Amino acid sequence: HPGLHRTEGHIGWLGHGHNVKWRNIRIKELPDDAKMSDVCPCSVKKCPEGFTVLFDGKPEQIKANWKGVTTRDRMDNPIVRQDLRKKNPRKAADIQKFADEHMVKHWTVRNGALFFDGLRGGYSLATKKDYKDFEMLVDWRLLSPRGDSGLYLRGTPQVQIWDAHNMWNIGSGGLYNNKKNPSKALLIADNQIGSWNTFRIKMVGEKVTVWLNGKLVVDNTTLENYWDRNRPIFPCEQIELQCHGDPVEFRNIFIKEL
């Protein structure tokens, strides 16, 4: 209720200059470990035909389909990452193990959603598999005003997620790090903070098209190579859910290779 608030150890009611009465007020304290069920039934969508599930609410899917991304030794850079895997696979594996161990501390499943706790300087989540051309469906929501996140396509930033209504007055979905090609969403299709949104992302070659909540926000636009502006986008790389120092949730992540 908008007039109900809680302070440390107390529950209180706010007055609004009107006469109001309450009665039969009862309360039951819950144990500290009380929580909702792991998966909210209304949160799960059926995987569309032809798509593969990357996440639909099951905790075991994190370790099965995802891995951590760390800035240690610049391993968040696909150029560095690919080079180290060839030259020193043992070191690359050790760094990946480090990233995975820290990732699971900050990406958890909460009520059927992948929840990132907002650790500043934390660890993004990446698909274990690399992808060429694909179509992707993903639900997401920000949990705080002025929140910020995004999706890296083939290891490259990014399809932007941010608070379009209170932050920049620019919609989510734009290819934020583009310099030569369009970087802004065509319109604001975002729901308000705390409400779920749905991306449909299609990537063929270097071209990206994005629909947000059923509205076209990026139209067959080149995604530039952020890591080396003189090179085209990588032909095959991982997809990442970005950590940006703000809590964020993702769910119903489905992908189809083209």
C-alpha positions as CSV (number, residue, x, y, z in Angstrom):
1,H,0.0,0.0,0.0
2,P,1.5,3.5,-0.9
3,G,0.7,4.8,2.6
4,L,2.4,1.9,4.4
5,H,6.1,2.0,5.3
6,R,8.5,0.0,7.4
7,T,11.4,1.4,9.4
8,E,13.9,-0.6,11.5
9,G,11.9,-2.9,13.7
10,H,8.6,-1.1,13.2
11,I,5.6,-1.0,10.8
12,G,3.8,2.3,10.6
13,W,1.0,4.1,8.7
14,L,1.2,7.5,7.1
15,G,-1.6,10.0,7.4
16,H,-2.9,12.0,4.4
17,G,-5.1,14.5,6.2
18,H,-8.2,12.2,6.2
19,N,-10.1,10.4,8.9
20,V,-9.3,6.7,8.7
21,K,-9.8,3.8,11.1
22,W,-8.2,0.3,11.4
23,R,-9.1,-2.8,13.4
24,N,-8.4,-6.5,13.6
25,I,-4.7,-5.9,12.9
26,R,-2.7,-9.1,13.3
27,I,0.9,-10.0,12.5
28,K,2.9,-13.2,12.3
29,E,6.7,-13.0,12.2
30,L,8.5,-15.3,9.7
31,P,11.9,-16.9,10.3
32,D,15.0,-15.3,8.9
33,D,15.3,-18.0,6.2
34,A,11.7,-17.6,5.0
35,K,11.4,-17.0,1.2
36,M,9.1,-17.4,-1.7
37,S,9.3,-20.6,-3.8
38,D,12.3,-20.7,-6.2
39,V,10.2,-20.3,-9.3
40,C,7.1,-18.0,-9.5
41,P,4.7,-19.9,-11.8
42,C,3.6,-16.8,-13.7
43,S,7.2,-16.0,-14.6
44,V,8.0,-19.0,-16.9
45,K,7.3,-18.8,-20.6
46,K,7.2,-21.8,-22.9
47,C,10.3,-22.0,-25.1
48,P,9.3,-21.2,-28.7
49,E,9.7,-23.8,-31.4
50,G,13.2,-23.9,-32.9
51,F,14.7,-22.1,-29.8
52,T,17.0,-23.5,-27.1
53,V,16.6,-22.7,-23.4
54,L,19.5,-20.9,-21.9
55,F,17.6,-20.0,-18.7
56,D,14.0,-20.5,-17.6
57,G,14.2,-20.5,-13.9
58,K,16.2,-23.6,-12.9
59,P,19.3,-23.0,-10.7
60,E,21.3,-25.7,-12.4
61,Q,21.1,-23.8,-15.7
62,I,23.6,-21.3,-14.4
63,K,26.5,-23.8,-14.3
64,A,25.2,-25.7,-17.3
65,N,24.9,-22.8,-19.7
66,W,26.8,-19.9,-18.3
67,K,30.3,-18.8,-17.1
68,G,31.9,-15.8,-15.5
69,V,33.6,-12.9,-17.1
70,T,36.5,-11.2,-15.4
71,T,38.6,-8.1,-16.1
72,R,41.7,-9.9,-14.7
73,D,44.5,-9.9,-17.3
74,R,41.9,-8.1,-19.6
75,M,40.1,-11.4,-20.2
76,D,36.9,-9.5,-20.8
77,N,38.4,-8.4,-24.1
78,P,37.7,-11.1,-26.8
79,I,40.9,-10.3,-28.6
80,V,43.0,-10.9,-25.5
81,R,40.9,-13.9,-24.5
82,Q,41.2,-15.7,-27.8
83,D,44.9,-15.0,-28.0
84,L,45.6,-16.4,-24.5
85,R,43.5,-19.5,-25.2
86,K,45.8,-20.3,-28.1
87,K,49.2,-19.3,-26.5
88,N,48.6,-20.4,-22.9
89,P,45.4,-22.5,-22.5
90,R,46.3,-23.5,-19.0
91,K,46.5,-19.9,-17.8
92,A,43.3,-19.1,-19.6
93,A,41.6,-22.0,-17.9
94,D,42.8,-20.9,-14.5
95,I,41.5,-17.4,-15.0
96,Q,38.2,-18.8,-16.2
97,K,38.0,-20.9,-13.0
98,F,38.6,-17.7,-11.0
99,A,35.8,-15.9,-12.9
100,D,33.4,-18.8,-12.4
101,E,34.0,-19.0,-8.6
102,H,33.3,-15.3,-8.1
103,M,30.4,-15.2,-10.6
104,V,28.3,-17.7,-8.6
105,K,28.5,-15.5,-5.5
106,H,26.7,-12.6,-7.2
107,W,24.5,-14.2,-9.8
108,T,21.8,-16.3,-8.2
109,V,18.3,-17.6,-9.0
110,R,15.5,-15.7,-7.2
111,N,11.8,-16.5,-7.8
112,G,12.6,-17.9,-11.2
113,A,14.9,-15.0,-12.4
114,L,18.6,-14.6,-12.7
115,F,19.4,-12.0,-10.1
116,F,22.6,-9.9,-10.1
117,D,23.2,-8.3,-6.8
118,G,24.8,-5.1,-8.1
119,L,28.3,-5.7,-7.0
120,R,30.3,-2.8,-8.4
121,G,33.2,-4.1,-10.4
122,G,31.5,-7.5,-10.4
123,Y,31.4,-10.3,-12.9
124,S,29.3,-10.4,-16.0
125,L,27.6,-13.6,-17.1
126,A,28.5,-15.2,-20.4
127,T,27.2,-18.1,-22.4
128,K,29.5,-21.1,-22.4
129,K,28.9,-21.5,-26.1
130,D,30.0,-19.0,-28.8
131,Y,27.4,-17.9,-31.4
132,K,27.5,-16.8,-35.0
133,D,24.1,-15.6,-36.3
134,F,21.2,-15.9,-33.9
135,E,17.9,-14.8,-32.7
136,M,17.4,-14.3,-29.0
137,L,14.6,-13.7,-26.6
138,V,15.1,-12.4,-23.1
139,D,13.1,-10.8,-20.3
140,W,14.7,-8.3,-18.1
141,R,14.0,-5.7,-15.5
142,L,15.9,-3.0,-13.5
143,L,15.4,-2.9,-9.8
144,S,16.5,0.7,-9.0
145,P,16.0,4.1,-10.6
146,R,19.0,5.1,-12.8
147,G,19.9,1.5,-13.1
148,D,22.2,0.3,-15.9
149,S,23.0,-3.0,-17.7
150,G,23.1,-4.5,-21.2
151,L,23.8,-7.4,-23.4
152,Y,27.1,-8.0,-25.2
153,L,26.6,-9.6,-28.6
154,R,29.5,-11.8,-29.7
155,G,31.5,-10.5,-26.8
156,T,31.0,-6.8,-27.8
157,P,29.1,-4.0,-26.0
158,Q,26.2,-3.6,-26.3
159,V,22.5,-3.7,-26.5
160,Q,21.8,-1.1,-23.8
161,I,19.6,-1.5,-20.8
162,W,19.0,1.6,-18.6
163,D,16.4,3.7,-16.8
164,A,14.9,5.4,-19.9
165,H,12.4,7.4,-17.9
166,N,14.5,8.9,-15.1
167,M,18.0,8.8,-16.6
168,W,18.6,9.9,-20.2
169,N,15.2,10.1,-21.8
170,I,16.5,7.6,-24.4
171,G,15.1,4.2,-24.7
172,S,16.8,0.9,-24.0
173,G,17.9,-1.4,-26.8
174,G,20.3,1.0,-28.6
175,L,23.8,-0.1,-29.7
176,Y,25.4,2.2,-27.1
177,N,29.0,2.0,-28.0
178,N,28.6,2.7,-31.7
179,K,30.5,5.7,-33.0
180,K,29.9,5.8,-36.8
181,N,26.6,3.9,-36.9
182,P,23.4,4.8,-35.0
183,S,23.7,4.2,-31.2
184,K,20.4,5.3,-29.9
185,A,17.1,3.5,-29.7
186,L,14.5,4.7,-32.2
187,L,12.0,5.3,-29.4
188,I,11.3,4.7,-25.7
189,A,9.5,1.3,-25.4
190,D,10.6,0.7,-21.8
191,N,8.3,-0.2,-19.0
192,Q,8.8,1.6,-15.7
193,I,11.4,0.5,-13.2
194,G,10.5,-2.7,-11.5
195,S,8.4,-4.0,-14.4
196,W,9.5,-6.7,-16.8
197,N,10.5,-6.0,-20.4
198,T,11.2,-8.3,-23.3
199,F,13.9,-8.1,-25.9
200,R,13.8,-9.8,-29.2
201,I,17.3,-9.5,-30.7
202,K,18.4,-10.7,-34.2
203,M,22.0,-10.7,-35.3
204,V,23.1,-11.6,-38.8
205,G,26.6,-10.9,-39.8
206,E,27.4,-7.5,-38.4
207,K,23.8,-6.3,-38.5
208,V,21.6,-6.1,-35.4
209,T,17.8,-5.6,-35.1
210,V,16.1,-5.2,-31.7
211,W,12.5,-5.2,-30.6
212,L,11.6,-4.1,-27.1
213,N,8.2,-5.0,-25.8
214,G,7.1,-5.6,-29.4
215,K,8.3,-2.3,-30.8
216,L,11.2,-1.9,-33.2
217,V,14.0,0.1,-31.5
218,V,17.0,-0.9,-33.6
219,D,16.6,-1.5,-37.4
220,N,19.3,-3.7,-39.1
221,T,22.2,-1.6,-37.7
222,T,25.9,-2.4,-37.8
223,L,27.3,-3.3,-34.4
224,E,30.9,-1.9,-34.3
225,N,33.8,-3.6,-32.8
226,Y,34.4,-1.7,-29.5
227,W,37.6,-3.5,-28.9
228,D,39.3,-2.6,-32.2
229,R,37.5,0.0,-34.3
230,N,39.5,-1.0,-37.4
231,R,38.1,-4.6,-37.3
232,P,34.6,-5.8,-38.0
233,I,32.6,-7.5,-35.3
234,F,33.8,-11.0,-34.3
235,P,32.1,-13.7,-36.5
236,C,31.6,-16.0,-33.5
237,E,31.8,-15.2,-29.8
238,Q,29.9,-15.4,-26.5
239,I,26.8,-13.5,-25.4
240,E,27.0,-11.7,-22.1
241,L,24.6,-10.3,-19.5
242,Q,26.4,-7.2,-18.2
243,C,27.1,-6.3,-14.6
244,H,27.2,-2.5,-14.2
245,G,27.1,-1.9,-10.4
246,D,23.3,-2.0,-10.3
247,P,20.9,-4.9,-9.4
248,V,19.2,-6.4,-12.4
249,E,17.1,-9.5,-13.2
250,F,16.8,-11.7,-16.4
251,R,14.5,-14.6,-17.2
252,N,13.1,-16.6,-20.0
253,I,16.3,-16.5,-22.1
254,F,15.9,-18.5,-25.3
255,I,18.2,-18.6,-28.4
256,K,18.0,-19.9,-32.0
257,E,21.0,-20.3,-34.2
258,L,20.4,-19.0,-37.8
